[in-house]
C-alpha cells in the first residue's frame, strides 16, 4: 500500500511539474514576441529526431538564449545547463529545476566543492539523454554580449564522450547552434537562431578509445569552426562598432541588391556575415582606411543622434518617399489610430514602466537585462491586469465588462508596438524636411563614408 501511495504521489508530482512548465511556456510565448520584434530559427529539423541530442550554443544573453530557442523550435521540449550559483536554496532552485534546468558549476562560481557537484549534474544529464532528451550546453562556458565566439571549454568534450560511454548509443549527436541578436538587451530588436549540421559522436569514438585527450581536442577542433560559421564573428573587439555602423549604412541596400528579403532573418544574416568578413579582412590589409572610416563615422553618427535622425532618412536609396505629402498621409493615419494608442498607453504604461524601472535597479550587466525584464514582466503585467479586472468589476458589477476592458487594453497594447515606431518615423521625416541644409550636409558625410568603404 505504501509503495502504491508513493508511486501515485510521484506521478502527481511529475504531472504538476509538467503543468508548471506548460503554463510558463504559454505565458512566455506571449511576452517574447512583445519584447523582440522577430524571432526566427533555421534548420530546427535537426533537433526533431528520436535519439538524444546535445546542443552546443554560444551564449550572449543569459536565460533568454535557451528560453527563446525552446519557444522557437517547440516541439521538442529542450532542457539546458545553467550556472550552479544561480540556484539559491528554496523556491528559486525548486522552480529552475522543475522547468528543466540542470545546475553546472565552474571553479570561479563554486570552487572545488562546486566542481564535485558536477558529477551529479553529469549523471542527471545522462539520465535525460537516455530518455532521448535534447539538452543545451553553452560551449564557451560564459555569457558575454559580443559578436564573436570565445574559445570553447574542454568540459563540453568531456561531457559528450562521458554521455556516449553512459548511453552506448551511436545515435548521440551534437548540434551546433549560433545565437544572433541585433542588440540583445534592446526592446523590439531581432533574434535569429542558426542551427548547423549535426556532428555524430560515434565518428570520434575510435580515437577516444586510443587517446581520450587527443579525441577531446579533435572534437573541439571540429565543433569550433562549425559554430563560428553560424554567427557573425568579429576578429577584433575594437572593430565591433564599425560592424554596427556598416550594418546601418549597408545592410538593407545590400540585401535588396542581392534579391534577398530584409525581414527574413536568415537572408539578412547572410549579408551581415559579408559585412563582418569585409571588416575582418580590411583590419588585416588596410588598417589606415579603417581608421579613417572610424573617425568620420563617429562624426556622422553623432550628428544623427544629436538631431534625433536615422540613417535611412539620409540614404537616397531608402528616402524616395520622403515628401511632405507622405508626412501628411502618416499624420492622418496617426490621428486615426490615436484613440487606440491612448487606450494601449493607459492600460500598459504602468506595467511597462515598472518592469523597466525594477530591472534597471536589479541588473548591473547588460547580459541579464532581457532575461530579468521578461521574468519581472510575467509578474508585473499579471498583477496590473488583475488590478484592471477588479477595478472594472467594481465599477460595472458585470463580469463581461472587466474582461472586455482587459481585452481592449491587451489588444491596444499590441497596436502600440506598431503605432509608436510610425510616430517616431513620421517625426524624423518632418525634421529632415524642415531642415534641408542639415540633411544635405549629412548626405555629404554619408557619401564620404561610402567612398571609404569602397577602398576596403
ChimeraX attribute file (.defattr): number of C-alpha atoms within 10 A of each C-alpha:
attribute: neighborCount
match mode: 1-to-1
recipient: residues
	/A:1	6
	/A:2	7
	/A:3	8
	/A:4	9
	/A:5	10
	/A:6	11
	/A:7	12
	/A:8	12
	/A:9	12
	/A:10	12
	/A:11	12
	/A:12	12
	/A:13	12
	/A:14	13
	/A:15	12
	/A:16	13
	/A:17	17
	/A:18	14
	/A:19	13
	/A:20	14
	/A:21	16
	/A:22	13
	/A:23	12
	/A:24	13
	/A:25	18
	/A:26	11
	/A:27	12
	/A:28	19
	/A:29	16
	/A:30	12
	/A:31	16
	/A:32	19
	/A:33	15
	/A:34	16
	/A:35	18
	/A:36	19
	/A:37	14
	/A:38	16
	/A:39	18
	/A:40	16
	/A:41	20
	/A:42	16
	/A:43	14
	/A:44	19
	/A:45	9
	/A:46	16
	/A:47	24
	/A:48	15
	/A:49	15
	/A:50	12
	/A:51	17
	/A:52	24
	/A:53	26
	/A:54	27
	/A:55	23
	/A:56	24
	/A:57	25
	/A:58	29
	/A:59	26
	/A:60	26
	/A:61	24
	/A:62	22
	/A:63	20
	/A:64	22
	/A:65	24
	/A:66	23
	/A:67	18
	/A:68	22
	/A:69	21
	/A:70	19
	/A:71	19
	/A:72	17
	/A:73	19
	/A:74	14
	/A:75	11
	/A:76	15
	/A:77	15
	/A:78	23
	/A:79	23
	/A:80	22
	/A:81	18
	/A:82	21
	/A:83	17
	/A:84	21
	/A:85	15
	/A:86	14
	/A:87	19
	/A:88	11
	/A:89	8
	/A:90	8
	/A:91	10
	/A:92	12
	/A:93	17
	/A:94	13
	/A:95	15
	/A:96	16
	/A:97	15
	/A:98	16
	/A:99	19
	/A:100	17
	/A:101	21
	/A:102	23
	/A:103	22
	/A:104	24
	/A:105	23
	/A:106	18
	/A:107	11
	/A:108	10
	/A:109	15
	/A:110	16
	/A:111	11
	/A:112	12
	/A:113	12
	/A:114	17
	/A:115	18
	/A:116	13
	/A:117	15
	/A:118	17
	/A:119	12
	/A:120	14
	/A:121	18
	/A:122	19
	/A:123	14
	/A:124	14
	/A:125	21
	/A:126	23
	/A:127	15
	/A:128	15
	/A:129	22
	/A:130	17
	/A:131	12
	/A:132	16
	/A:133	21
	/A:134	26
	/A:135	24
	/A:136	26
	/A:137	24
	/A:138	22
	/A:139	25
	/A:140	21
	/A:141	21
	/A:142	15
	/A:143	17
	/A:144	19
	/A:145	17
	/A:146	20
	/A:147	21
	/A:148	18
	/A:149	25
	/A:150	18
	/A:151	11
	/A:152	20
	/A:153	14
	/A:154	16
	/A:155	14
	/A:156	20
	/A:157	22
	/A:158	17
	/A:159	17
	/A:160	21
	/A:161	22
	/A:162	15
	/A:163	23
	/A:164	20
	/A:165	12
	/A:166	14
	/A:167	17
	/A:168	13
	/A:169	16
	/A:170	14
	/A:171	17
	/A:172	24
	/A:173	24
	/A:174	25
	/A:175	23
	/A:176	28
	/A:177	29
	/A:178	22
	/A:179	24
	/A:180	24
	/A:181	22
	/A:182	14
	/A:183	15
	/A:184	25
	/A:185	22
	/A:186	14
	/A:187	12
	/A:188	17
	/A:189	15
	/A:190	20
	/A:191	22
	/A:192	23
	/A:193	26
	/A:194	23
	/A:195	23
	/A:196	20
	/A:197	14
	/A:198	19
	/A:199	19
	/A:200	15
	/A:201	19
	/A:202	17
	/A:203	11
	/A:204	17
	/A:205	17
	/A:206	11
	/A:207	15
	/A:208	17
	/A:209	10
	/A:210	10
	/A:211	11
	/A:212	17
	/A:213	14
	/A:214	13
	/A:215	20
	/A:216	22
	/A:217	13
	/A:218	15
	/A:219	21
	/A:220	19
	/A:221	12
	/A:222	12
	/A:223	20
	/A:224	18
	/A:225	12
	/A:226	19
	/A:227	25
	/A:228	17
	/A:229	16
	/A:230	22
	/A:231	24
	/A:232	24
	/A:233	20
	/A:234	21
	/A:235	17
	/A:236	12
	/A:237	12
	/A:238	9
	/A:239	18
	/A:240	17
	/A:241	13
	/A:242	21
	/A:243	22
	/A:244	16
	/A:245	17
	/A:246	19
	/A:247	18
	/A:248	14
	/A:249	17
	/A:250	16
	/A:251	21
	/A:252	20
	/A:253	16
	/A:254	18
	/A:255	19
	/A:256	12
	/A:257	9
	/A:258	10
	/A:259	9
	/A:260	16
	/A:261	13
	/A:262	17
	/A:263	12
	/A:264	12
	/A:265	20
	/A:266	18
	/A:267	15
	/A:268	19
	/A:269	20
	/A:270	15
	/A:271	21
	/A:272	23
	/A:273	18
	/A:274	14
	/A:275	22
	/A:276	23
	/A:277	17
	/A:278	15
	/A:279	25
	/A:280	17
	/A:281	14
	/A:282	17
	/A:283	18
	/A:284	9
	/A:285	12
	/A:286	13
	/A:287	14
	/A:288	12
	/A:289	16
	/A:290	20
	/A:291	14
	/A:292	12
	/A:293	19
	/A:294	17
	/A:295	11
	/A:296	15
	/A:297	20
	/A:298	14
	/A:299	12
	/A:300	21
	/A:301	18
	/A:302	11
	/A:303	16
	/A:304	17
	/A:305	11
	/A:306	9
	/A:307	13
	/A:308	13
	/A:309	20
	/A:310	17
	/A:311	19
	/A:312	14
	/A:313	23
	/A:314	24
	/A:315	18
	/A:316	12
	/A:317	11
	/A:318	13
	/A:319	13
	/A:320	10
	/A:321	13
	/A:322	17
	/A:323	13
	/A:324	13
	/A:325	10
	/A:326	14
	/A:327	19
	/A:328	13
	/A:329	12
	/A:330	18
	/A:331	16
	/A:332	12
	/A:333	14
	/A:334	17
	/A:335	11
	/A:336	11
	/A:337	15
	/A:338	14
	/A:339	12
	/A:340	17
	/A:341	23
	/A:342	15
	/A:343	20
	/A:344	21
	/A:345	17
	/A:346	12
	/A:347	22
	/A:348	20
	/A:349	13
	/A:350	14
	/A:351	20
	/A:352	15
	/A:353	13
	/A:354	16
	/A:355	21
	/A:356	19
	/A:357	12
	/A:358	14
	/A:359	21
	/A:360	15
	/A:361	8
	/A:362	13
	/A:363	15
	/A:364	10
	/A:365	11
	/A:366	17
	/A:367	21
	/A:368	22
	/A:369	22
	/A:370	25
	/A:371	20
	/A:372	21
	/A:373	22
	/A:374	21
	/A:375	16
	/A:376	18
	/A:377	22
	/A:378	18
	/A:379	12
	/A:380	18
	/A:381	19
	/A:382	14
	/A:383	13
	/A:384	16
	/A:385	21
	/A:386	14
	/A:387	14
	/A:388	18
	/A:389	19
	/A:390	16
	/A:391	14
	/A:392	20
	/A:393	17
	/A:394	12
	/A:395	10
	/A:396	12
	/A:397	12
	/A:398	11
	/A:399	13
	/A:400	11
	/A:401	15
	/A:402	23
	/A:403	17
	/A:404	13
	/A:405	18
	/A:406	19
	/A:407	14
	/A:408	16
	/A:409	23
	/A:410	17
	/A:411	13
	/A:412	23
	/A:413	23
	/A:414	16
	/A:415	17
	/A:416	22
	/A:417	16
	/A:418	12
	/A:419	19
	/A:420	13
	/A:421	11
	/A:422	16
	/A:423	16
	/A:424	13
	/A:425	16
	/A:426	19
	/A:427	16
	/A:428	18
	/A:429	24
	/A:430	17
	/A:431	16
	/A:432	21
	/A:433	16
	/A:434	12
	/A:435	10
	/A:436	11
	/A:437	11
	/A:438	15
	/A:439	19
	/A:440	13
	/A:441	12
	/A:442	21
	/A:443	18
	/A:444	13
	/A:445	18
	/A:446	20
	/A:447	12
	/A:448	15
	/A:449	20
	/A:450	16
	/A:451	11
	/A:452	15
	/A:453	17
	/A:454	8
	/A:455	10
	/A:456	18
